[in-house]
């Protein structure tokens, strides 16, 4: 069983930065495509960013483009989310997710139900 653990969340003032990390424990396949999602109170969980197993293709929602950067570590179920110029509307619980892959390729995944493993979430609070 694979377990994902997020870290790096916290409280920051608007305009500040945080770096989220996601690491896996347990038996993992050779690679995984990774994604970061977030869920604010009273809202549905939404994709923030995704990255392919190759690490060469990334996807961001419009509201975080040019502010957030997703990266992964050799597709080993490890991912990072560098968040700069944070805004109060970025406040949410952030979750990492992994979709195992037998191959290294350039495919990323956008839908929550495409991911097999999830972390427990880390709170990010941005004050104005």
N, C-alpha and C positions, 0 to 999 in steps of 0.2 A: 504494500500500500504506500502510495506517495503522499507525503504531507508537505504543503507549502507554508512557509512562515514569512510574513512581511515584517519589516522594521523600518524605522526612520520617520515615522509620523510624529506629529506634535503640533504645537501652537506657534504661529508666526504672524507678524504684522504684514499688512498688505505691502506688496513690493518685495517681500523677502523670498527666500529660497528654502527648499527642502529636497532631500534625496531619499527616495524610497528604495529599499532593497527587498528582494524575494529570493529565498533559497529553499531547496528541497531536501527532504530526508526520506529514507526508505528506498525501496528498490525502484529504480527508474530505467526507462528504456534509454537508448543512446541519445536521443534528442527530443526537443519539444518546441513548438511555436508558443510564444508567450504573449500574454495580454495583461493590461491594467484596466480595471473597471473602477467605478466609484458609485456610491449611493448616498445621496443627501436625504435628510429626514423628509418623509412624505413624498419622495420621488422614486422612480424606478431606477434600477441599476443600469448604468450606461457605460459603454466602452469609452475609454480615454485614449488608449494607444495600443497598438499591436505590432509585433515584430515576427518576421519569419525565422525558420530554423537557420537559414543561412546568415541571418543578421543583416542582409543587404536591403531588405524591403521593410519599410515602416509605414504605419498608418496612424493618423491623428485626427481627432475630431476638430472641427474648425475653431472651437473656443479655446483650444490649448496650443494650436499651431504657433510656432516660433517661440513659445514659452516653455514647453515641456519637451524632453528628449527621452525616448525609450532606448535601452540597450540590453544586450544579453551577453552571457559569458559562454562562448562556444556551445551554445544551444543546450547546455547542461541543466535545464530546468532552473536557471538563474536569470533574473531580470532586475533591471534598475529603472527608476523613473526620476530623472532630474527635473525638478519643477522650479522655474524661475518666475519672477514678476507675479507672484501669487496674488490672487484676488479673493475677496470674501466669498464670491460665488464658487470658488474651488473647494470650499469647506464640504467635507464628506468623509465617509469611511472608504478607504481605498483597498481594493482587493487585487491580488495577482492571480492569474489563471494559467494553466498549462494544457496544451494539447499534444500528446505524444505523437511522434512521427518516426517512421522507420527510415526516412530519407531526409537528407539536407536539401531543402528547396527554397523557393522564394515566395511561398504561399503564407499569408497571414489570415487570421480568422477574426470575424467581426461580431459574431453572435454569441451570447453567453452559453447557449446550449451546444455549441461546438467544442467547448472546453471540458476536459475530463476532471481536472483537479483544481481546487480552489484553496486559497489561504483563508485565514480567519478574519483578516482585515486589520487595517491600522488607521486610526483617526487622524485626519488633517483638519486643523482649524485655523482659518485666516481671519484676523480681526482687522476692522477698518480703522 
